[in-house]
Amino acid sequence: MDDVFARFSDDRWDDFLDELDKIRVSVVDPAERQQMKVTARRDAREAGSQPLLVRMALADHYLNLLAIGVWAGDESWRADLRDLVISLVPADDESHDDALLSSVIAVVLAQLLQDARLRGGSEADVIARSAWEKAQEWAAYAEDRHVERLLYASTEGGARVVTASEVQEVIELATAAADDQHAETIAALETEGFTAEFMNGVWVVEGEFRNAVRAAARAITLTGHGCVLARNIRSSAVMLWHENTLAMADSKVPRWRVYPILAPVTPQSKFSGGEGLPFTRETHPLAPAPEVVRRLADAVGVNLSHLLAALR
């Protein structure tokens, strides 16, 4: 560990931000970038064994390097920063200043969520999600007075910096998630342009989408299994998904259609091609519902008769 971080070993919380200001850098020789990456990665790997204030300083230093363009064009920083923010979750016997620690966590999570989604499938999405799951409850207690001092501004090419509004979005989502277990899912659906509500075990999504089946497939991929009813002024579609089986029906073709969903296939990818529905050999009348559909409804905890009424 670089000696520059030794100043943070004394558990002096009141001086933390002032000490950070002393070690921040505003420019780096391009020839030194590769070595700085190597050192930063080493420090990230070793952070877990360091005192909490040192871990916080290391996380801020990583943000500093991003802000001066050290990782320009290189996305490998995400995994290191995820590990750093997870290391910031304090052990039960570690003393800490809730507001200050939470502010650092909120800023780091905001950085990880840049160009990433909590419910997406890209590498950046998966990394952000794993960091969020471990650290999000702490982000809710961040305070503006600390966040302001933790933000970076930069005009360097390839710089990565977060804004106050991006951090505020993280804080608001973390606060909502603490009060509502569905807050993250609602936020993910709203990002896709849906109006979403969870009613009696069913995710009801509405919007100006052209194709209700594709909307249902996108929504249920985001929610991860369960039941979705997608509807607009023209049509509606319902999907039930549990384990490796998905059943769907829509108001234009009033029959149940059953599909296997085996990774890496998702409902969204299954229903993304062409205008028609993907082929399946297993189709059934809407009512009486076939055994496979009844089993799916029981597994995800929804009332089939209510679903059919909404579909019609």
Buried (B, 14 or more C-beta within 10 A) or exposed (E): BEEEBEBBEEEEBEEBBEBBEEBEEEEBEEEEBEEBBEBBBEBBEBBEEBBBBBBBBBBBBBBBBBBBBBBBEEEEBBBBBBBBBBBBBBEEEEEBBEBBBBBBBBBBBBBBBBEBBBBBBEEBBBBBBBBBEBBBBBBBBBBEEBBEBBBBEBEBEBBBBBEEEBBBBBBBBBBBBBEEEBBBBBBBBEEBEBEBBBEEBBBBBBBEBEBBBBBBBBBBBBBEBBBBBBBBEEBBBBBBBBEEBBBBBBBEBEEBBBBEBEEEEBBBEBBEEEEEBBEBEEEBEBEEBBEBBBBBBEBBEBEBEBBBEBBE
